[in-house]
Amino acid sequence: MERSPDSSFLGQELRRVRLAAGIKSQEDLAEIFSVDRSVISKIESGKPPSPELARLYAARFPELATLVDEGFIERWAAHVRKNGGGPFPRNFVDWVDEERTARSLVYWAPILVPGICQTESYARALLVTEAHDSQSPEERLAGRMQRQEILSRPSPPTVTVIMSELVLWRNVGGPDVMHEQVTRLCALGQQPKVIIQVIPAEIGAHAGLAGPVSLADHDDGPAVIYADAFALGQVTKDADTVSRVREMIELLRCEALPRAASLELIRETAEERWKLT
């Protein structure tokens, strides 16, 4: 009987059978399939494989037959391509892959806590307000939480978050949700490779008012930008755009409080503005 395909679930299963077969890295499987490593990463993140790659998976891992009937992978891939399924918006999958392979990441957050730092309750409160294609808010939530796994890796990237103080004040989900979220920021900011800096609310005009943006740097390959937008975010490696974003980030750093002072402000906000009753 044909099952209801779920790209997030099967992507995770493809990763599991890869590891169970002793293929420890995406690079190794990419070499076996004669594709770029990013192709495997995107598939394991929920992007459907091409029909050719789906057949390669089925042939390489016969144990998949215990999970699905013959031809299911091909049907699943076709379904997801048609319906835009998976835990991430179609225009966001490439950025998720960049996050996973980055040496360092910088997020500018003028409006909301960036997804990489959100609690489940905060993220759920946001996702139920968004319009989706075929994905449910719970599917999107699972994908958002999955992104945060990079913070607990043995060798995590350096993550810098620069945010407006107004982000800490915006009531997303109610006081309990906000207390949990702001407390989470305090805990994250104490990790050695996580730097959180806050631009005080009294600083009015500054370089970041155009909107949120993220920057990924890699040991090999060009830097990548994800510029968020109301309708459609954009991933780009354009050198001029990367240069402009770096300049903007440096200007924002100049306006932001130092790391220790930022954490103290975040802590005060959790205890005073969002204290539990």
Backbone as JSON, one array per atom type, in Angstrom:
{
  "sequence": "MERSPDSSFLGQELRRVRLAAGIKSQEDLAEIFSVDRSVISKIESGKPPSPELARLYAARFPELATLVDEGFIERWAAHVRKNGGGPFPRNFVDWVDEERTARSLVYWAPILVPGICQTESYARALLVTEAHDSQSPEERLAGRMQRQEILSRPSPPTVTVIMSELVLWRNVGGPDVMHEQVTRLCALGQQPKVIIQVIPAEIGAHAGLAGPVSLADHDDGPAVIYADAFALGQVTKDADTVSRVREMIELLRCEALPRAASLELIRETAEERWKLT",
  "N": [[0.85, -1.19, 0.0], [0.56, 2.21, -0.8], [2.23, 4.77, 0.9], [1.72, 7.9, 2.68], [3.8, 10.33, 1.54], [6.51, 11.89, 3.23], [8.78, 14.31, 3.23], [10.67, 15.22, 5.11], [10.8, 13.16, 7.01], [11.62, 10.91, 5.42], [14.0, 11.87, 4.4], [15.54, 11.92, 6.74], [15.57, 9.19, 7.23], [17.06, 8.27, 5.06], [19.52, 9.33, 5.71], [19.98, 7.87, 8.06], [20.19, 5.18, 7.12], [22.43, 5.45, 5.57], [24.44, 5.96, 7.5], [24.2, 3.6, 8.97], [25.15, 1.8, 7.12], [27.81, 2.19, 7.28], [28.85, 4.37, 6.0], [30.17, 7.17, 6.76], [30.21, 9.9, 6.24], [28.73, 12.61, 4.39], [30.25, 13.37, 2.25], [31.58, 11.01, 1.49], [29.48, 9.41, 0.52], [28.66, 11.04, -1.55], [30.85, 10.83, -3.24], [30.67, 8.13, -3.97], [28.28, 8.18, -5.41], [29.01, 9.91, -7.37], [28.48, 12.7, -7.25], [28.14, 16.14, -6.14], [28.91, 16.99, -2.71], [27.02, 18.72, -1.56], [24.65, 18.01, -2.76], [23.87, 15.6, -1.54], [23.59, 16.53, 1.07], [21.41, 18.29, 0.8], [19.39, 16.49, 0.08], [19.2, 14.94, 2.42], [18.23, 16.88, 4.04], [15.69, 17.19, 3.21], [15.14, 17.83, 0.57], [13.92, 16.61, -2.5], [15.41, 13.79, -4.18], [16.69, 13.48, -7.54], [15.12, 11.45, -10.1], [17.1, 9.66, -11.03], [19.0, 9.64, -8.94], [17.37, 8.71, -6.9], [16.97, 6.08, -7.71], [19.59, 5.18, -7.49], [19.95, 5.32, -4.72], [18.08, 3.36, -3.9], [19.23, 1.08, -5.03], [21.76, 1.0, -3.8], [21.24, 0.74, -1.09], [19.81, -1.83, -0.03], [18.45, -2.42, 2.28], [16.48, -0.53, 2.54], [14.26, -1.6, 1.47], [12.92, -2.81, 3.51], [11.59, -0.79, 4.66], [10.02, 0.55, 2.81], [7.93, -0.01, -0.06], [8.81, -1.43, -3.27], [9.99, 0.95, -5.53], [9.05, 3.13, -4.1], [10.69, 5.27, -3.26], [11.21, 6.68, -5.61], [8.59, 7.5, -6.22], [8.01, 9.03, -4.0], [9.91, 11.12, -4.27], [9.0, 12.33, -6.64], [6.51, 13.18, -5.82], [7.13, 15.1, -3.82], [8.55, 16.98, -5.34], [6.5, 17.91, -6.92], [4.67, 18.98, -5.09], [6.04, 20.61, -3.39], [6.91, 19.82, -0.82], [8.34, 19.11, 2.46], [10.37, 20.17, 5.28], [11.2, 22.81, 5.06], [10.72, 26.02, 3.49], [10.74, 26.21, -0.11], [12.56, 28.05, -1.17], [14.39, 28.23, 0.82], [15.87, 26.01, 1.36], [18.48, 25.81, 0.27], [19.9, 27.62, 1.85], [19.82, 26.38, 4.37], [21.52, 24.25, 3.92], [23.91, 25.66, 3.59], [24.22, 26.68, 6.19], [24.78, 24.33, 7.59], [27.3, 23.61, 6.73], [28.98, 25.69, 7.25], [31.79, 27.6, 8.45], [31.65, 29.85, 10.02], [28.92, 31.87, 11.16], [26.77, 34.66, 10.79], [24.08, 36.5, 12.05], [21.75, 39.02, 11.5], [19.25, 40.46, 13.33], [16.57, 42.3, 13.29], [13.9, 42.24, 13.98], [12.75, 39.77, 14.9], [13.68, 36.97, 17.02], [16.29, 35.07, 15.64], [15.81, 32.04, 13.71], [17.67, 30.04, 14.34], [18.07, 30.27, 17.01], [15.67, 30.04, 18.31], [13.18, 28.98, 20.7], [11.04, 26.06, 20.94], [8.4, 26.79, 21.6], [8.29, 29.54, 21.03], [8.91, 29.51, 18.28], [6.73, 28.0, 17.34], [4.59, 29.71, 17.9], [5.09, 31.71, 16.04], [5.0, 30.32, 13.57], [2.38, 29.4, 13.23], [1.11, 31.6, 12.34], [1.89, 32.01, 9.77], [1.53, 31.72, 6.19], [1.39, 28.67, 4.4], [2.53, 26.23, 2.0], [2.23, 23.09, 1.17], [3.16, 22.24, 3.58], [2.7, 21.65, 7.05], [2.4, 23.67, 10.07], [3.66, 22.19, 12.13], [5.42, 20.52, 10.73], [7.16, 22.44, 9.65], [8.12, 23.43, 12.06], [9.56, 21.23, 13.06], [11.63, 21.17, 11.19], [12.85, 23.62, 11.75], [13.81, 23.26, 14.37], [15.56, 21.2, 13.84], [17.59, 22.52, 12.45], [19.02, 23.69, 14.5], [20.74, 21.84, 15.48], [23.36, 22.16, 14.74], [24.53, 23.75, 16.65], [25.19, 22.14, 18.76], [27.1, 20.39, 17.9], [30.21, 18.48, 17.96], [32.28, 20.1, 16.92], [31.27, 22.99, 16.58], [30.11, 25.7, 14.43], [31.3, 29.12, 14.61], [29.01, 31.33, 15.89], [27.42, 34.34, 15.45], [25.11, 36.6, 16.68], [23.46, 39.5, 16.08], [21.23, 41.69, 17.41], [18.32, 43.8, 17.57], [17.29, 45.57, 20.49], [14.57, 45.74, 20.62], [13.64, 43.33, 19.7], [13.7, 41.73, 21.94], [11.61, 42.72, 23.35], [9.29, 42.32, 21.91], [6.18, 40.84, 22.04], [5.78, 37.69, 21.57], [3.73, 35.08, 21.54], [3.08, 35.33, 24.23], [3.73, 36.13, 27.78], [4.94, 33.89, 29.17], [6.06, 32.35, 27.12], [7.84, 34.23, 26.1], [9.53, 34.66, 28.31], [10.77, 32.15, 28.49], [12.05, 32.14, 26.0], [13.79, 34.39, 26.04], [15.37, 33.69, 28.21], [16.56, 31.45, 27.13], [18.19, 32.67, 25.21], [20.03, 33.86, 26.94], [21.34, 31.57, 27.92], [22.4, 30.46, 25.55], [24.14, 32.52, 24.81], [26.24, 32.21, 26.53], [27.68, 30.11, 25.64], [30.85, 29.09, 24.35], [31.32, 29.55, 21.58], [29.26, 31.08, 20.69], [28.11, 34.25, 20.1], [26.3, 36.92, 21.23], [25.0, 40.04, 20.6], [23.5, 43.13, 21.46], [21.7, 45.82, 20.12], [20.94, 48.79, 21.6], [17.62, 50.06, 22.31], [17.33, 52.81, 22.26], [18.92, 53.73, 20.23], [18.15, 54.97, 17.28], [18.02, 55.36, 14.13], [19.91, 53.23, 12.05], [22.3, 51.1, 10.32], [20.97, 48.73, 9.76], [18.23, 48.78, 9.18], [16.94, 47.99, 6.89], [16.2, 45.34, 6.93], [16.24, 41.8, 7.99], [19.21, 39.75, 7.72], [21.5, 37.15, 6.82], [24.76, 35.68, 7.09], [27.08, 33.4, 5.83], [30.21, 31.97, 6.24], [32.79, 29.96, 4.78], [35.3, 27.38, 5.03], [36.24, 26.45, 2.61], [35.36, 27.72, -0.49], [33.02, 30.31, -1.57], [31.65, 33.04, 0.43], [28.26, 33.21, 1.6], [25.07, 34.72, 1.35], [21.94, 35.11, 2.98], [19.13, 36.81, 2.37], [16.35, 37.9, 3.94], [12.85, 38.27, 3.2], [9.56, 39.67, 2.7], [7.89, 38.18, 0.98], [9.56, 36.39, -0.48], [12.55, 35.03, 0.28], [16.11, 35.31, -0.44], [18.96, 33.56, -1.57], [22.36, 34.2, -2.08], [25.59, 34.35, -3.65], [26.84, 36.46, -4.67], [29.54, 38.6, -5.09], [29.65, 41.42, -4.7], [27.31, 41.9, -3.27], [27.8, 40.38, -0.95], [29.99, 41.83, 0.04], [28.79, 44.32, 0.63], [27.0, 43.54, 2.62], [28.78, 42.65, 4.6], [29.96, 45.08, 5.29], [27.73, 46.42, 6.33], [27.24, 44.81, 8.58], [29.52, 45.28, 10.12], [29.12, 47.96, 10.74], [26.82, 47.72, 12.29], [27.83, 46.27, 14.45], [29.34, 48.25, 15.64], [27.37, 49.82, 16.78], [26.26, 48.14, 18.64], [26.01, 46.8, 21.98], [28.79, 45.56, 23.97], [29.69, 42.05, 24.29], [29.4, 40.97, 27.01], [27.91, 43.01, 28.27], [25.65, 42.96, 26.69], [24.58, 40.41, 27.28], [23.93, 40.83, 29.94], [21.91, 42.74, 29.68], [20.01, 41.21, 28.33], [19.48, 39.29, 30.28], [18.37, 40.89, 32.32], [16.07, 41.71, 31.01], [14.66, 39.3, 30.8], [14.19, 38.79, 33.51], [12.83, 41.02, 34.47], [11.03, 42.3, 32.58], [9.76, 40.04, 31.5], [9.2, 38.42, 33.66], [8.19, 35.5, 35.47], [4.9, 34.97, 36.76]],
  "CA": [[0.0, 0.0, 0.0], [1.36, 3.43, -0.91], [2.14, 5.59, 2.09], [1.75, 9.34, 2.46], [5.22, 10.69, 1.61], [6.94, 13.01, 4.06], [10.17, 14.49, 2.83], [11.54, 15.33, 6.26], [10.99, 11.83, 7.59], [12.42, 10.03, 4.58], [15.36, 12.41, 4.37], [16.22, 11.44, 7.94], [15.78, 7.75, 7.07], [18.17, 8.07, 4.13], [20.73, 9.58, 6.49], [20.17, 6.76, 8.99], [20.69, 3.97, 6.46], [23.82, 5.75, 5.16], [25.32, 5.74, 8.64], [24.14, 2.18, 9.31], [25.96, 1.07, 6.14], [29.22, 2.49, 7.5], [29.27, 5.54, 5.21], [30.09, 8.12, 7.88], [30.1, 11.3, 5.84], [28.03, 12.91, 3.13], [31.27, 13.42, 1.21], [31.85, 9.65, 1.02], [28.37, 8.96, -0.32], [28.69, 11.84, -2.77], [31.86, 10.24, -4.12], [30.12, 6.88, -4.49], [27.25, 8.5, -6.4], [29.61, 10.84, -8.34], [27.8, 13.99, -7.2], [28.71, 17.05, -5.15], [28.43, 16.73, -1.36], [25.84, 19.52, -1.25], [23.47, 17.29, -3.26], [23.49, 14.67, -0.49], [23.13, 17.32, 2.2], [20.06, 18.79, 0.54], [18.47, 15.35, 0.13], [19.0, 14.57, 3.81], [17.49, 17.98, 4.66], [14.3, 17.15, 2.78], [14.96, 18.11, -0.84], [13.79, 15.31, -3.18], [16.44, 13.44, -5.16], [16.27, 13.26, -8.91], [14.78, 10.03, -10.32], [18.33, 8.87, -11.16], [19.57, 9.45, -7.61], [16.46, 7.85, -6.14], [17.26, 4.7, -8.08], [20.9, 4.85, -6.91], [19.71, 5.04, -3.3], [17.39, 2.08, -3.76], [20.16, 0.0, -5.38], [22.88, 0.97, -2.88], [20.8, 0.39, 0.26], [18.69, -2.77, -0.14], [17.68, -2.45, 3.52], [15.33, 0.35, 2.4], [13.1, -2.42, 1.1], [12.18, -3.15, 4.72], [10.85, 0.4, 5.06], [9.09, 1.0, 1.77], [7.77, -0.97, -1.14], [9.65, -1.15, -4.44], [9.61, 2.15, -6.28], [8.5, 4.2, -3.27], [11.56, 6.45, -3.23], [10.96, 7.46, -6.83], [7.27, 8.14, -6.13], [8.13, 10.08, -2.98], [10.63, 12.26, -4.84], [8.13, 12.99, -7.6], [5.45, 13.84, -5.06], [7.65, 16.3, -3.17], [8.84, 17.99, -6.38], [5.23, 18.45, -7.4], [3.9, 19.66, -4.05], [6.86, 21.52, -2.59], [6.9, 19.37, 0.55], [9.57, 19.2, 3.21], [10.24, 21.03, 6.46], [11.64, 24.17, 4.78], [10.25, 26.62, 2.23], [11.59, 25.81, -1.22], [13.64, 29.01, -1.39], [15.23, 28.27, 2.01], [16.64, 24.76, 1.49], [19.9, 26.05, -0.01], [20.51, 28.29, 3.01], [19.99, 25.37, 5.42], [22.74, 23.52, 3.58], [25.04, 26.55, 3.89], [24.37, 26.7, 7.64], [25.36, 23.07, 8.07], [28.69, 23.45, 6.31], [29.69, 26.94, 7.47], [32.77, 27.75, 9.52], [31.1, 30.88, 10.9], [27.62, 32.4, 10.76], [26.35, 35.92, 11.4], [22.66, 36.8, 11.84], [21.24, 40.31, 11.94], [17.84, 40.24, 13.67], [15.96, 43.55, 13.73], [12.47, 42.11, 14.28], [12.46, 38.55, 15.64], [14.8, 36.09, 17.33], [16.53, 34.22, 14.47], [15.38, 30.66, 13.88], [18.73, 29.21, 14.9], [18.06, 30.46, 18.47], [14.29, 30.04, 18.82], [12.61, 27.85, 21.42], [9.91, 25.47, 20.22], [7.17, 27.55, 21.85], [8.4, 30.8, 20.28], [8.81, 29.19, 16.86], [5.36, 27.57, 17.04], [3.73, 30.9, 17.89], [5.31, 32.4, 14.77], [4.68, 29.5, 12.4], [0.94, 29.27, 13.03], [0.61, 32.82, 11.69], [2.41, 32.09, 8.41], [0.89, 30.94, 5.14], [2.23, 27.58, 3.95], [2.07, 25.48, 0.83], [1.74, 21.79, 1.64], [3.73, 21.92, 4.88], [1.98, 22.09, 8.23], [3.29, 24.35, 11.02], [4.46, 21.23, 12.87], [6.52, 20.11, 9.85], [8.11, 23.55, 9.63], [8.73, 23.49, 13.39], [10.56, 20.16, 13.13], [12.78, 21.61, 10.41], [13.54, 24.72, 12.45], [14.54, 22.69, 15.48], [16.65, 20.41, 13.26], [18.68, 23.43, 12.11], [19.78, 24.06, 15.69], [21.68, 20.77, 15.83], [24.74, 22.6, 14.49], [25.05, 24.4, 17.86], [25.65, 21.13, 19.72], [28.07, 19.49, 17.3], [31.53, 18.5, 18.61], [33.01, 21.27, 16.43], [30.25, 23.86, 16.02], [30.6, 26.95, 13.84], [31.16, 30.33, 15.41], [27.72, 31.95, 15.56], [27.24, 35.69, 15.98], [23.77, 37.15, 16.5], [23.31, 40.92, 16.42], [19.79, 41.93, 17.39], [17.77, 45.0, 18.18], [16.66, 45.34, 21.79], [13.13, 45.61, 20.41], [13.35, 41.9, 19.54], [13.48, 41.18, 23.28], [10.37, 43.28, 23.87], [8.12, 41.93, 21.11], [5.44, 39.78, 22.74], [5.46, 36.57, 20.69], [3.23, 33.92, 22.26], [2.72, 35.6, 25.62], [4.86, 36.3, 28.71], [5.64, 32.64, 29.48], [6.87, 32.0, 25.96], [8.93, 35.18, 26.0], [10.49, 34.4, 29.38], [11.55, 30.98, 28.08], [12.89, 32.48, 24.86], [14.87, 35.3, 26.44], [16.26, 32.89, 29.04], [17.32, 30.61, 26.19], [19.24, 33.51, 24.65], [21.06, 33.98, 27.97], [22.11, 30.33, 27.96], [23.18, 30.35, 24.32], [25.18, 33.53, 24.78], [27.35, 31.8, 27.37], [28.48, 29.1, 24.95], [32.1, 29.72, 23.89], [31.33, 29.93, 20.17], [28.04, 31.85, 20.37], [28.24, 35.66, 20.5], [25.06, 37.68, 21.05], [25.15, 41.46, 20.89], [22.22, 43.82, 21.38], [21.7, 47.26, 19.84], [19.93, 49.39, 22.49], [16.44, 50.61, 21.64], [17.43, 54.27, 22.08], [19.6, 54.05, 18.96], [17.05, 54.95, 16.32], [18.41, 54.99, 12.77], [21.19, 52.56, 11.9], [22.51, 50.49, 9.01], [20.25, 47.48, 9.56], [16.79, 48.95, 9.13], [16.36, 47.43, 5.66], [15.64, 44.02, 7.18], [17.16, 40.77, 8.47], [20.11, 39.14, 6.75], [22.41, 36.17, 7.41], [26.0, 35.51, 6.35], [27.8, 32.16, 6.11], [31.57, 31.85, 5.7], [33.23, 28.58, 4.69], [36.74, 27.16, 4.86], [36.43, 26.35, 1.16], [34.22, 28.24, -1.22], [32.67, 31.7, -1.3], [30.65, 33.37, 1.44], [26.88, 33.15, 1.11], [24.12, 35.6, 2.03], [20.5, 34.89, 2.88], [18.4, 38.04, 2.66], [14.95, 37.59, 4.16], [11.92, 39.2, 2.56], [8.17, 39.39, 3.05], [7.31, 37.13, 0.13], [10.5, 35.4, -0.98], [13.94, 35.28, 0.62], [17.06, 35.06, -1.53], [20.32, 33.11, -1.29], [23.26, 34.67, -3.13], [27.03, 34.38, -3.44], [27.34, 37.61, -5.41], [30.62, 39.2, -4.31], [29.3, 42.79, -4.32], [26.29, 41.82, -2.21], [28.49, 39.92, 0.26], [30.8, 42.94, 0.53], [27.89, 45.32, 1.23], [26.47, 43.0, 3.87], [29.86, 42.69, 5.6], [30.09, 46.47, 5.72], [26.59, 46.7, 7.19], [27.41, 44.09, 9.83], [30.52, 46.0, 10.91], [28.48, 49.17, 11.26], [25.92, 47.3, 13.36], [28.67, 45.93, 15.6], [29.74, 49.51, 16.29], [26.22, 50.33, 17.54], [25.83, 47.14, 19.61], [26.71, 46.66, 23.26], [29.72, 44.43, 24.01], [29.08, 40.75, 24.58], [28.99, 40.83, 28.4], [26.84, 43.96, 28.55], [24.46, 42.48, 25.98], [24.01, 39.31, 28.05], [23.33, 41.4, 31.15], [20.64, 43.36, 29.26], [19.08, 40.11, 28.04], [19.11, 38.7, 31.58], [17.47, 41.84, 32.98], [14.78, 41.68, 30.3], [13.97, 38.06, 31.2], [13.79, 38.82, 34.93], [11.97, 42.16, 34.8], [9.91, 42.49, 31.64], [9.04, 38.79, 31.26], [9.29, 37.56, 34.84], [7.06, 34.6, 35.65], [4.03, 35.39, 37.85]],
  "C": [[0.89, 1.24, 0.0], [1.13, 4.3, 0.3], [2.1, 7.06, 1.7], [3.17, 9.83, 2.6], [5.45, 11.91, 2.5], [8.42, 13.21, 3.85], [11.12, 14.58, 4.01], [11.83, 13.96, 6.84], [11.9, 10.98, 6.72], [13.84, 10.56, 4.41], [16.17, 11.94, 5.56], [16.5, 9.94, 7.85], [16.94, 7.47, 6.11], [19.5, 8.35, 4.83], [21.02, 8.4, 7.41], [20.74, 5.53, 8.3], [22.11, 4.19, 5.93], [24.78, 5.45, 6.3], [25.35, 4.26, 9.03], [24.99, 1.33, 8.36], [27.45, 1.37, 6.29], [29.74, 3.65, 6.68], [29.1, 6.75, 6.12], [29.89, 9.56, 7.46], [29.31, 11.44, 4.55], [29.02, 12.96, 1.97], [31.53, 12.03, 0.62], [30.72, 9.15, 0.12], [28.33, 9.75, -1.62], [29.7, 11.28, -3.76], [31.36, 8.94, -4.74], [29.11, 7.15, -5.6], [27.76, 9.45, -7.49], [28.81, 12.14, -8.44], [28.52, 14.87, -6.19], [28.12, 16.75, -3.78], [27.16, 17.49, -1.03], [24.55, 18.85, -1.72], [22.96, 16.33, -2.18], [22.94, 15.42, 0.71], [21.71, 17.81, 2.0], [19.03, 17.67, 0.59], [18.17, 14.98, 1.57], [18.29, 15.67, 4.6], [16.03, 17.99, 4.23], [14.07, 17.47, 1.32], [14.91, 16.79, -1.61], [14.93, 15.04, -4.14], [15.84, 13.35, -6.55], [15.87, 11.79, -9.08], [16.03, 9.15, -10.4], [18.94, 8.6, -9.79], [18.67, 8.58, -6.74], [16.72, 6.38, -6.45], [18.61, 4.26, -7.52], [20.76, 4.52, -5.42], [19.11, 3.65, -3.12], [18.33, 0.91, -4.04], [21.27, -0.12, -4.35], [22.48, 0.43, -1.51], [19.6, -0.54, 0.19], [17.85, -2.84, 1.13], [16.48, -1.5, 3.48], [14.08, -0.43, 2.04], [12.29, -2.82, 2.32], [11.33, -1.98, 5.2], [9.76, 0.77, 4.08], [9.0, -0.07, 0.69], [8.61, -0.54, -2.34], [9.12, 0.06, -5.2], [9.12, 3.3, -5.44], [9.36, 5.45, -3.3], [11.33, 7.32, -4.44], [9.62, 8.19, -6.75], [7.29, 9.27, -5.1], [8.79, 11.33, -3.55], [9.75, 13.04, -5.8], [7.02, 13.76, -6.89], [5.95, 15.15, -4.45], [7.97, 17.38, -4.18], [7.57, 18.66, -6.85], [4.57, 19.36, -6.37], [4.72, 20.57, -3.16], [6.93, 21.14, -1.13], [8.26, 19.52, 1.21], [9.43, 20.19, 4.34], [10.6, 22.49, 6.21], [10.96, 24.71, 3.53], [11.24, 26.34, 1.11], [12.76, 26.76, -1.44], [14.64, 29.03, -0.23], [16.14, 27.06, 2.15], [18.12, 24.99, 1.26], [20.59, 26.72, 1.17], [20.73, 27.3, 4.14], [21.26, 24.56, 5.17], [23.97, 24.37, 3.87], [25.29, 26.63, 5.4], [25.13, 25.47, 8.14], [26.85, 22.95, 7.75], [29.55, 24.68, 6.62], [30.72, 26.83, 8.59], [32.29, 28.8, 10.52], [29.82, 31.43, 10.29], [27.35, 33.69, 11.5], [24.89, 36.16, 11.04], [22.37, 38.21, 12.34], [19.73, 40.17, 12.11], [17.21, 41.53, 14.18], [14.54, 43.4, 14.25], [12.18, 40.94, 15.21], [13.75, 37.83, 16.0], [15.04, 35.19, 16.11], [16.22, 32.76, 14.75], [16.39, 29.77, 14.54], [18.74, 29.27, 16.43], [16.67, 30.33, 19.09], [13.98, 28.81, 19.66], [11.45, 27.29, 20.6], [8.64, 26.3, 20.39], [7.16, 28.86, 21.07], [8.22, 30.54, 18.79], [7.38, 28.79, 16.49], [4.42, 28.77, 16.98], [3.88, 31.7, 16.6], [4.76, 31.61, 13.59], [3.18, 29.36, 12.17], [0.35, 30.5, 12.37], [1.0, 32.9, 10.22], [1.58, 31.27, 7.45], [1.87, 29.89, 4.63], [1.68, 27.0, 2.67], [1.48, 24.17, 1.33], [2.23, 21.45, 3.03], [2.85, 22.44, 6.0], [2.94, 22.86, 9.13], [4.17, 23.38, 11.8], [5.63, 20.71, 12.04], [7.59, 21.2, 9.79], [8.83, 23.66, 10.97], [9.82, 22.44, 13.52], [11.81, 20.55, 12.36], [13.56, 22.7, 11.11], [14.36, 24.19, 13.62], [15.74, 21.86, 14.98], [17.84, 21.3, 12.91], [19.59, 23.7, 13.31], [20.77, 23.0, 16.13], [23.13, 21.2, 15.61], [25.35, 23.22, 15.74], [25.61, 23.4, 18.85], [26.59, 20.11, 19.1], [29.38, 19.52, 18.08], [32.37, 19.7, 18.19], [32.01, 22.22, 15.78], [30.87, 25.07, 15.33], [30.56, 28.07, 14.87], [29.9, 31.05, 14.94], [27.63, 33.3, 16.25], [25.83, 36.16, 15.66], [23.8, 38.6, 16.97], [21.82, 41.22, 16.33], [19.44, 43.28, 18.0], [17.18, 44.65, 19.54], [15.15, 45.15, 21.66], [12.72, 44.16, 20.18], [13.01, 41.28, 20.89], [12.16, 41.65, 23.87], [9.13, 42.77, 23.15], [7.45, 40.71, 21.73], [4.98, 38.72, 21.75], [5.01, 35.4, 21.56], [2.86, 34.13, 23.71], [3.92, 35.63, 26.55], [5.62, 35.02, 29.01], [6.57, 32.23, 28.35], [8.07, 32.93, 25.86], [9.97, 34.98, 27.1], [11.38, 33.22, 29.02], [12.52, 31.34, 26.96], [14.06, 33.37, 25.27], [15.86, 34.58, 27.36], [17.13, 31.97, 28.18], [18.45, 31.41, 25.55], [20.37, 33.7, 25.66], [21.96, 32.75, 27.99], [22.97, 30.18, 26.72], [24.36, 31.3, 24.32], [26.38, 33.2, 25.65], [28.16, 30.65, 26.76], [29.7, 29.76, 24.33], [32.04, 30.23, 22.45], [30.04, 30.6, 19.73], [28.2, 33.25, 20.95], [26.92, 36.36, 20.21], [25.31, 39.11, 21.48], [23.84, 42.18, 20.6], [22.46, 45.3, 21.07], [20.61, 47.9, 20.69], [18.81, 50.08, 21.73], [16.57, 52.11, 21.4], [18.2, 54.68, 20.83], [18.56, 53.89, 17.85], [17.47, 54.46, 14.95], [19.78, 54.32, 12.79], [21.2, 51.77, 10.59], [21.63, 49.28, 8.73], [18.75, 47.59, 9.4], [16.14, 48.37, 7.88], [15.78, 46.04, 5.86], [16.68, 43.0, 7.58], [18.01, 40.19, 7.35], [21.04, 38.19, 7.51], [23.6, 35.97, 6.5], [26.69, 34.23, 6.79], [29.16, 32.22, 5.45], [32.01, 30.39, 5.79], [34.75, 28.51, 4.6], [37.09, 27.09, 3.39], [35.17, 26.87, 0.48], [33.85, 29.64, -0.78], [31.69, 31.85, -0.14], [29.27, 33.42, 0.79], [26.0, 34.03, 1.98], [22.72, 35.04, 1.89], [19.82, 36.17, 3.31], [16.92, 37.7, 2.77], [14.08, 38.65, 3.49], [10.51, 38.76, 2.88], [7.63, 38.22, 2.26], [8.3, 36.04, -0.22], [11.92, 35.79, -0.61], [14.86, 34.87, -0.51], [18.41, 34.64, -0.98], [21.22, 33.57, -2.42], [24.71, 34.58, -2.68], [27.67, 35.57, -4.17], [28.34, 38.4, -4.56], [30.28, 40.62, -3.85], [28.28, 42.79, -3.18], [26.93, 41.39, -0.9], [29.3, 41.06, 0.87], [29.94, 44.0, 1.22], [27.34, 44.83, 2.57], [27.54, 42.99, 4.95], [30.02, 44.11, 6.15], [28.95, 46.84, 6.67], [26.75, 46.05, 8.55], [28.43, 44.79, 10.72], [29.96, 47.28, 11.49], [27.53, 48.83, 12.42], [26.69, 46.92, 14.62], [29.08, 47.18, 16.38], [28.61, 50.08, 17.16], [25.85, 49.41, 18.7], [26.63, 47.21, 20.9], [27.73, 45.52, 23.17], [29.01, 43.16, 24.47], [28.56, 40.65, 26.02], [27.84, 41.76, 28.75], [25.54, 43.54, 27.87], [23.78, 41.36, 26.76], [23.35, 39.82, 29.34], [21.99, 42.06, 30.82], [19.59, 42.28, 28.98], [18.58, 39.49, 29.34], [18.12, 39.6, 32.31], [16.09, 41.83, 32.32], [13.98, 40.44, 30.68], [13.42, 38.18, 32.61], [12.79, 39.92, 35.24], [10.78, 42.28, 33.86], [9.08, 41.21, 31.5], [9.11, 37.86, 32.46], [8.02, 36.73, 34.98], [6.24, 35.05, 36.87], [3.58, 34.18, 38.68]]
}
